[in-house]
């Protein structure tokens, strides 16, 4: 089942306040997901890095996927794709998590590579064996999640991706790093193309250039606050990629990419806290300082007001 093309939001996880024990705010989670679906995005990634999955229990993770999936389906969004993040180090626990979330309604599992022993005893052969075991047992297709920044600077070779792309239950990868050449090398590889192995960038600030080298879309945190802007950037990128970009279209695409790239700096600097505050300010969903410990603290917006205004104005114009 190939991954549908487009923009996906790696959604934040909404929590209630300290008085409520930082319990999940499933009502806000559902409303935000439907807001994104109404805006024309391809889907969401629940419980990714932005979603603070490591701060939730398994019971909470399953409840969140179950509730959100039901909410978007009940609202009539039958084609809105639900991807779930999986970050267990042990392959048995990863398989268990994938299959529990499949029963909860997830359609794809975005699985982070095991990384505790990165840089020491972890070999490419071991990575292949680990992902193969997960993919063999998974009830839904697997997206390889490559994010060195949260993976102990784990290095996965191109050849490892190419080997795993041959597995019938491995359908693509999300690359959360800024090497555009890697995106093209994997997306344009003839064997990967033959195997319907798709590449998504995890960085909306690279969407336009990456789309020209075979990338099918983005899993981008800024889209949770400004979905129409990211959808517009994707649509313009498709036109440019397909040779239908008039000078006016190319100019607009570059302008939108510039605005998005600056907004993405907020995410890069402040992480999930910044993403939550960006989402709260732009959409009204969530609360100030809305994370669960240890993700605590406020975001200083002093240097970011112009960036916020520029993308807010663009979003309102669409």
Long-range contacts (C-beta under 8 A, 24 or more apart in sequence): 1-107, 1-108, 1-141, 1-171, 2-171, 2-172, 2-196, 2-198, 3-81, 3-108, 3-141, 3-143, 3-171, 3-172, 3-198, 3-200, 3-216, 4-42, 4-43, 4-79, 4-81, 5-42, 5-198, 5-216, 5-217, 6-41, 6-42, 6-43, 6-216, 6-217, 6-231, 6-234, 7-41, 7-42, 7-204, 7-207, 7-217, 7-218, 7-219, 7-220, 7-223, 7-227, 7-230, 7-231, 7-233, 7-234, 8-41, 8-42, 8-43, 8-44, 8-45, 8-81, 8-83, 8-200, 8-217, 8-218, 8-219, 8-220, 8-223, 9-36, 9-41, 9-43, 9-44, 9-45, 9-219, 9-220, 9-221, 9-223, 9-224, 9-227, 10-44, 10-45, 10-48, 10-49, 10-50, 10-51, 10-85, 10-202, 10-219, 10-220, 10-221, 10-224, 11-36, 11-44, 11-45, 11-46, 11-48, 11-50, 11-51, 11-224, 12-50, 12-51, 12-52, 12-224, 12-272, 12-275, 12-276, 12-279, 12-286, 12-290, 13-47, 13-51, 13-52, 13-53, 13-55, 13-56, 13-64, 14-285, 14-286, 14-290, 15-290, 15-291, 15-292, 17-287, 22-292, 22-293, 24-56, 24-60, 24-63, 24-64, 25-286, 26-63, 26-64, 26-67, 26-68, 28-285, 28-286, 29-64, 29-67, 29-68, 29-71, 30-67, 30-68, 30-70, 30-71, 30-72, 31-71, 31-285, 32-224, 32-279, 32-283, 32-285, 32-286, 33-68, 33-71, 33-72, 33-80, 34-71, 34-72, 34-75, 34-77, 35-227, 35-283, 35-285, 36-223, 36-224, 36-227, 37-72, 37-75, 37-77, 37-80, 39-227, 39-228, 39-231, 40-227, 40-228, 40-231, 41-80, 41-223, 41-227, 41-230, 41-231, 42-80, 42-81, 42-217, 43-80, 43-81, 43-82, 43-83, 44-68, 44-80, 44-81, 44-82, 44-83, 45-83, 45-84, 45-85, 45-110, 45-219, 46-82, 46-83, 46-84, 46-85, 46-106, 47-84, 47-85, 47-86, 48-85, 48-110, 48-145, 48-219, 49-85, 49-147, 49-150, 49-176, 49-272, 50-221, 50-224, 50-267, 50-272, 50-275, 51-85, 51-272, 52-272, 52-291, 52-292, 52-295, 53-85, 53-87, 54-87, 55-291, 55-292, 55-294, 55-295, 58-97, 58-100, 61-97, 61-101, 62-100, 62-101, 62-104, 65-101, 65-104, 65-105, 65-106, 66-104, 66-105, 68-105, 69-104, 69-105, 69-106, 70-105, 73-105, 81-107, 81-108, 82-106, 82-107, 82-108, 83-107, 83-108, 83-109, 83-110, 83-143, 83-219, 84-108, 84-109, 84-110, 85-109, 85-110, 85-112, 85-145, 86-110, 86-111, 86-112, 87-111, 87-112, 89-114, 89-115, 89-116, 91-130, 91-133, 91-134, 94-134, 95-133, 95-134, 95-137, 95-138, 98-134, 98-137, 98-138, 98-139, 98-140, 98-142, 99-137, 99-138, 99-139, 101-140, 102-138, 102-139, 102-140, 103-139, 106-140, 107-140, 107-141, 108-140, 108-141, 108-142, 108-143, 108-171, 109-138, 109-140, 109-141, 109-142, 109-143, 110-143, 110-145, 110-174, 110-219, 111-142, 111-143, 111-144, 111-145, 112-145, 112-147, 112-150, 112-151, 113-144, 113-145, 113-146, 113-151, 113-154, 113-156, 115-151, 115-152, 115-154, 116-152, 118-151, 118-152, 118-153, 118-154, 118-155, 119-152, 119-153, 119-154, 122-154, 124-156, 124-157, 124-159, 124-160, 127-156, 127-160, 128-160, 128-163, 128-164, 131-164, 131-167, 131-170, 132-164, 132-167, 135-164, 135-167, 135-169, 135-170, 136-167, 136-169, 138-169, 141-169, 141-170, 141-171, 142-167, 142-169, 142-170, 142-171, 143-170, 143-171, 143-172, 143-173, 143-174, 143-200, 144-170, 144-172, 144-173, 144-174, 145-173, 145-174, 145-176, 146-173, 146-174, 146-175, 146-176, 146-177, 147-174, 147-176, 147-177, 147-202, 148-176, 148-177, 149-176, 149-177, 158-182, 158-185, 158-186, 161-186, 161-192, 161-197, 162-186, 162-189, 162-191, 162-192, 165-189, 165-191, 165-192, 165-195, 165-197, 166-191, 166-195, 170-197, 171-196, 171-197, 171-198, 172-197, 172-198, 172-199, 172-200, 172-216, 173-197, 173-198, 173-199, 173-200, 174-200, 174-201, 174-202, 174-219, 175-199, 175-200, 175-201, 175-202, 176-202, 176-203, 177-202, 177-203, 178-203, 178-206, 180-206, 180-209, 180-210, 180-213, 183-210, 183-213, 183-214, 183-215, 184-210, 184-213, 184-214, 184-215, 187-213, 187-214, 187-215, 187-216, 188-213, 188-214, 203-264, 204-230, 204-233, 204-260, 204-261, 204-264, 205-257, 205-260, 205-261, 205-264, 207-233, 207-234, 207-237, 207-257, 207-260, 208-233, 208-236, 208-237, 208-240, 208-253, 208-254, 208-257, 211-237, 211-238, 211-240, 211-241, 212-237, 212-240, 212-241, 220-260, 220-264, 221-264, 221-267, 221-275, 222-260, 222-263, 222-264, 222-266, 222-267, 222-275, 222-278, 222-311, 224-275, 224-278, 224-279, 224-283, 225-263, 225-275, 225-278, 225-279, 225-281, 225-282, 225-283, 226-260, 226-263, 226-282, 226-311, 226-312, 226-314, 226-315, 228-315, 228-318, 229-256, 229-259, 229-260, 229-311, 229-314, 229-315, 229-318, 230-260, 231-318, 232-256, 232-318, 233-257, 233-260, 256-314, 259-310, 259-311, 259-314, 260-311, 262-307, 262-310, 262-311, 263-307, 263-308, 263-310, 263-311, 265-307, 266-304, 266-307, 266-308, 270-299, 271-295, 273-297, 273-298, 273-299, 274-299, 277-301, 278-308, 281-308, 282-312, 282-315
